[in-house]
């Protein structure tokens, strides 16, 4: 196991849906969690950590998921991320998010969420931060997200 890998929960040979998330630096994560909490208190929704999905859920055994995750992480370095705007999507998984490519939105409710996010933190759509870790999650089909478990995380080396 790499010096940068933190093993959280052994998963064995049981097959499950695994996803890899890139997560922001500690300060950015705290800012985003505060914003997400404010939006959740007004609009509802599940509680989860801020992240960028690198690999969506794929079916693997726990052993295979960990091996592939560790192999993919070897030699990776932290990298910068720049928010350009708050946006919304059509799926449950992309209700509101920071995006790189802007597209006009016409849905009034989604625009209300964007305005509320800007009210809660008017710097959110210009935020810069480092992506300094990747995380491996087992993500069963559960829209409450309560059954999702972080299996492992990998701290990316500084530049």
Secondary structure, DSSP 8 states (H G I E B T S, - for coil): --TTEEE----TT-EEEEEEEEEE-HHHHHHHHHHHHHHHHHH--------EEEEEEEEEEHHHHHHHHHHHHTT-B-EEEE--EEE--SSGGGSSEEESS------HHHHHHHHHHHHH-TTGGG-EEEEEEEEEEE--S-TT-TT-EEEEEEE-B--
